[in-house]
Amino acid sequence: MSLNPKAMIFLAATAEDIRSGGKKYEHAVPSPCMSVCQMDDETALCQGCLRTLEEIGRWGNADDAGRRRIWQAIEARVARYSV
């Protein structure tokens, strides 16, 4: 999988902030979209935000809890693919 190092740093830092309950994300959970929007054939993940097509499709209608679950999955993927 081809990963953008800057995107990985952003995703890791944002996921950590959201998980730690920082006030910055108390009222709204930001979209992880990096405007790359290119799916990786091997992993079926977007190369910019590391979401699946299903997660991308659900994002617009997801409540904060759903969005936080997606960010948890992204954080796990960052850890997996950063090695």
Backbone hydrogen bonds, N-H to C=O, Kabsch-Sander energy under -0.5 kcal/mol:
donor,donor_aa,acceptor,acceptor_aa,energy
3,L,1,M,-0.7
4,N,47,Q,-0.6
8,M,4,N,-2.3
9,I,5,P,-2.1
10,F,6,K,-2.3
11,L,7,A,-3.1
12,A,8,M,-2.6
13,A,9,I,-2.4
14,T,10,F,-2.7
15,A,11,L,-2.5
16,E,12,A,-2.1
17,D,13,A,-2.3
18,I,14,T,-2.6
19,R,15,A,-2.6
20,S,16,E,-2.4
21,G,18,I,-1.1
22,G,17,D,-1.9
25,Y,22,G,-1.6
26,E,23,K,-1.7
40,D,45,L,-2.8
41,D,39,M,-0.5
44,A,40,D,-2.5
46,C,51,R,-2.5
47,Q,38,Q,-3.2
50,L,46,C,-1.7
56,I,52,T,-2.4
57,G,53,L,-2.5
58,R,54,E,-2.1
59,W,55,E,-1.5
60,G,56,I,-0.5
61,N,58,R,-1.2
62,A,58,R,-0.9
62,A,59,W,-1.1
67,R,63,D,-2.5
68,R,64,D,-2.5
69,R,65,A,-1.9
70,I,66,G,-1.8
71,W,67,R,-2.3
72,Q,68,R,-2.1
73,A,69,R,-2.0
74,I,70,I,-2.3
75,E,71,W,-2.7
76,A,72,Q,-1.9
77,R,73,A,-2.0
78,V,74,I,-2.8
79,A,75,E,-2.0
80,R,76,A,-2.2
81,Y,77,R,-2.9
82,S,78,V,-1.4
83,V,79,A,-0.5
